[in-house]
Amino acid sequence: MHGSGPLWSFGTPSDLDVWRSVSYEEATFDSGRLTIIDARGQFPNGDRWRHLGMFGESASYSDVDEVTAKILDQFLDGACLKAAARR
C-alpha cells in the first residue's frame, strides 16, 4: 500500500502490526526537517510486515509470507526521497 497527502499518514507503523509482532526492528533517518521511519516485524504465524514512512507519505505491506516480503523489500529498499520542484 502506498499513499501520500497531508492527511494520509503520520509516518508511523500501525499499532496493531507492532503489538501483534513477536519480532520488531526499527530504523529512523533524518532528512532535513523530515524523519523517515523504516519499521518491520514478524507475526506469530511467520507472516511479515513492513512500514516505510514519513509525515504525509508511507509505503507498507502486512500479512505476507517470507518469500513475498523479500520481493517487496527489494522495492522498498530502492525508495528515495526527492524534494518536489518549486515553481
Beta strands, then each sheet from edge to edge (+ up, - down):
strand 1: 2-4
strand 2: 23-31
strand 3: 34-42
strand 4: 48-54
strand 5: 57-64
sheet 1: 1+ 5- 4+ 3- 2+
end
